[in-house]
Amino acid sequence: MKILHIETSSKNCSVAISDGEELLCLCEEVSENYKQSESLHTFVQWALEGAKITLKDLDAVSLGMGPGSYTGLRIGSSSAKGFCYGLKIPLVAVNSLETMIEPFLSKDYDFIIPLLDARRMEVYTAVFDGNTGKMLTETDAKVLDETSFQEFSDKKVIFVGDGTAKAKEILRLPNAVFEDNVYPSAKYLIKKAVEKFNEKEFEDVAYFEPFYLKDFQGVKKKKTS
């Protein structure tokens, strides 16, 4: 099965093509300026060319459904739904935090905890088993303070994601490992997407909404007198 994978929930605009669980092509770029709107469709085109297939060869689209950047998720979701509508193929959605843990599974950590930056001292997070990858807590928007994650103080735990920079400064976990250069990636959607495809766990394209987790917070304009 040929699947187009789209992940735009963070600063990493990421597109992959797979044949089953085999990665055929990956195009991604981390940008502080969130370039999803200008890069996504170019990356899709490049990924298709790199995989030597066309849109008509696709059997499904998989999407990193969030949580994460409201605008990034909206852009990725709109594109994924558009492809599915036009090609009449199913949509598979995967929690974006799950795409951050795969490189760290079975590396002798008891727990893997992704931290996606959500402004100020807030992060999007969940706790995963370090060996099985099973999600142990619900995805949540958590405000960090000195008492956060103290229940893991005597465990081997790794925090991953762009939210770890601020976490490392205040968390009182001397044995914890922090990896900040980690973002959700389309290449790590593949395994879960194939599982969901085989189980026919498809989204209703007409009513699907990304996992925003929080309401959109725009910048308020200053009143002029």
Residue, then its C-alpha position, 0 to 999 in steps of 0.5 A: m500500500k502506498i501512503l502519503h504521510i503529513e506532519t505539520s503540528s510543530k516547527n517541522c514541516s514533514v512529508a513522507i511516502s511509504d510502501g507499507e512500512e518501507l519509507l520511500c521518500l522523506c522531505e522535511e524542514v525545521s523552521e522557526n517561522y513555521k513554513q507549512s503554508e509555503s512548503l507543504h505542497t512543494f514537499v508533497q510534490w518532491a516526495l512523490e517524485g522521490a518515491k517515483i509515484t503519482l497522487k493516483d498511486l496513493d492508497a491512503v493519507s496519514l496525518g499527524m493530528g496534533p496536539g501542536s501549532y493551531t495554524g500548522l494543524r489546520i494547514g496539514s488537515s486541510s491538505a490531507k482532507g483535500f487529497c482524500y476527497g479528490l482521490k477518494i482514499p481513506l484518512v488515517a490520523v495519529n497522535s503527533l506525540e506518538t511520532m516523537i517517541e519511536p527513536f527512543l524506544s527500547k533504549d533502557y528508559d522506563f518512560i519517554i515523555p514528549l514535551l511540545d512547546a505551547r507558549r510560556m511555561e506550558v507544554y503538550t505532553a503525555v507519558f509513554d512506556g519506554n519499551t512498549g510505547k504504550m501511552l500511559t497518560e492522556t495527552d494534556a496541556k501542562v504548565l511546568d513548575e518545580t513540582s512537575f513530573q516528581e513522580f518519576s524522580d527515581k525512574k529512568v526517564i527521557f524528555v524529548g521535544d522543543g519544550t525540554a529547553k524550559a523544562k530542564e531549567i526548572l525540573r528537579l530531576p537530576n537523573a532525567v535525560f533531555e533531548d530538545n532537538v526532537y520534533p514530530s516527523a512524518k517518517y514516524l507516522i508510518k508504523k502506526a498508520v499502517e496498523k490503522f490502515n490494516e484495521k480499517e481505523f479510518e477518519d470521517v473525512a467530512y467531519f474530521e478535526p485535528f486535535y487542537l487541545k486548546d482553543f486558538q489564541g490570536v494576538k489582540k490588536k491594540k485599540t486606537s483612540 
